[in-house]
Amino acid sequence: MSNFKTFKYETKRNNLFLRVCKGHFATNDRHSNYYIDVVAQKARLSEAKAVAEELSSYFYHSTIVDTILCLDGTEVIGACLADELTKADFVSINAHKSIYVVSPEITNSSQILFRDNIIPMIEGKSVMLLAVSYSSGRSVEAAIGAVRYYGGNPVGVSAIFSTQEKSKDSLPIYSCFNPDFLGDYEHFNPQECPMCKAGQKLDALINGFGYSLLK
């Protein structure tokens, strides 16, 4: 049975926490020594609101957002973020405007699809992508490409945790947390993982929806 350690870091903002597990974890294209646990932030309204308040503080003065594209099951946070960006008491260029909150459809071949009745919410719109995390950026970059394919204008990426400040094509990434909160956070290509080379077995497989223990 895996016995990785779990930690909870508090912040100055009420209900905004960083929960992590330390061990040896694998995504479909990366190994890392931390799993960022965001399940409560995606499902618990008070924590989703705290994430949305933190993220909106970075860009509501300067970024037009017509649509929030929710990845990794972040729809609750997306709805809270849209609410923050349309509050009348914010000095915001988005004030009093409606914001669409949508999710992509993923086909069996891992392609991103928007149905005909969703396309008008993407085409010609300024789209903010909302993700759990940005590390390798593989899934987020695919979503950025899909938004452009359907005629949308990606204006940035919002994430709970990010190792980068800009996407691969220089879109700004706004995040609540970065590796500085952890100090020793590392991630590797599987072929270069020092934990694997040292014979340390994987504790769990992880993605934006959670983890599956390896026994």
Residue pairs with C-beta under 8 A, 6 or more apart in sequence:
1 213
1 215
2 23
2 203
2 204
2 213
2 214
2 215
4 21
4 22
4 23
4 24
4 35
4 203
4 204
5 21
5 22
5 23
6 19
6 20
6 21
6 22
6 37
7 19
7 20
7 21
7 22
8 17
8 18
8 19
8 20
9 17
9 18
9 19
9 20
9 181
10 17
11 17
11 18
13 50
13 53
13 54
14 50
15 46
15 47
15 49
15 50
16 47
16 50
16 51
16 53
16 54
16 176
17 40
17 41
17 47
18 36
18 161
18 176
18 177
18 181
19 36
19 37
19 38
19 40
20 34
20 35
20 36
20 37
20 182
21 34
21 35
21 37
21 203
21 204
21 211
22 33
22 34
23 33
23 34
23 35
23 203
23 204
24 31
24 33
24 195
24 196
24 200
24 201
24 202
24 203
25 31
25 32
25 33
25 34
25 35
25 202
25 203
25 204
25 205
25 206
25 211
26 32
26 190
26 202
26 204
26 205
26 206
27 135
27 136
27 205
27 206
27 207
28 138
28 207
29 136
29 138
29 189
29 190
30 135
30 136
30 187
30 188
30 189
30 190
31 187
31 188
31 189
31 190
31 193
31 195
31 196
31 202
32 135
32 185
32 186
32 187
32 188
33 184
33 185
33 186
33 187
33 195
34 182
34 185
35 204
35 206
35 211
36 132
36 133
36 160
36 161
36 177
37 210
37 211
38 132
38 133
38 160
38 161
38 208
39 210
40 47
41 47
41 48
41 50
41 51
41 77
41 160
42 48
42 72
42 73
42 74
42 76
42 77
42 132
43 76
45 76
45 80
48 76
48 77
48 79
48 80
49 80
51 77
51 80
51 81
51 160
51 176
52 77
52 80
52 81
52 83
52 84
53 80
53 84
54 176
55 81
55 158
55 174
55 175
55 176
56 81
56 84
56 85
56 90
58 174
59 65
59 128
59 156
59 158
59 172
59 174
60 84
60 85
60 90
60 92
60 94
61 91
61 92
61 93
62 93
63 93
63 126
63 128
63 155
63 156
64 93
64 94
64 126
64 155
65 85
65 94
65 99
65 126
65 127
65 128
65 155
66 97
66 99
66 100
66 125
66 126
66 127
67 99
67 100
67 101
67 102
67 121
67 122
67 125
67 126
67 127
67 128
67 152
68 78
68 81
68 82
68 99
68 100
68 101
68 102
68 127
68 128
68 129
68 130
69 102
69 103
69 104
69 122
69 127
69 128
69 129
69 130
69 143
69 147
70 77
70 78
70 101
70 102
70 103
70 130
71 103
71 104
71 129
71 130
71 131
71 132
71 139
71 140
71 143
71 208
72 131
72 132
72 133
72 139
72 207
72 208
72 209
73 132
73 208
73 209
74 130
74 131
74 132
74 208
75 101
75 103
77 130
77 160
78 101
78 130
79 101
81 128
81 130
81 158
82 99
82 100
82 101
84 90
85 92
85 94
85 99
86 92
86 94
86 95
86 96
86 97
86 98
86 99
87 95
88 95
88 96
100 121
100 125
102 114
102 118
102 121
102 122
104 112
104 113
104 114
104 143
104 146
105 112
105 113
105 114
105 115
106 112
106 113
107 113
112 142
112 143
112 145
112 146
113 146
114 122
114 146
114 150
119 150
119 151
122 147
122 150
122 151
122 152
123 150
123 151
123 152
124 151
124 152
124 153
125 152
125 153
126 152
126 153
126 155
127 147
127 152
127 153
127 154
127 155
128 154
128 155
128 156
128 157
128 158
129 140
129 143
129 144
129 147
129 154
129 156
129 157
129 158
130 157
130 158
130 159
131 139
131 140
131 143
131 157
131 158
131 159
131 208
132 159
132 160
132 161
132 208
133 159
133 160
133 161
133 162
133 208
134 140
134 157
134 159
134 161
134 162
134 163
134 164
134 167
134 173
134 175
135 162
135 163
135 164
135 187
136 187
137 164
137 167
137 168
139 208
140 157
140 159
140 167
141 167
141 168
144 154
144 157
144 167
144 169
144 171
147 153
147 154
148 154
154 171
155 171
156 171
156 172
156 173
156 174
157 167
157 171
157 172
157 173
157 174
158 173
158 174
158 175
159 173
159 174
159 175
159 176
160 175
160 176
160 177
161 175
161 176
161 177
161 178
162 173
162 175
162 177
162 178
163 178
163 179
163 185
163 187
164 173
165 172
165 173
166 172
166 173
167 173
179 185
188 194
190 196
201 214
202 214
203 213
203 214
204 211
204 212
204 213
204 214
205 211
205 212
205 214
206 212
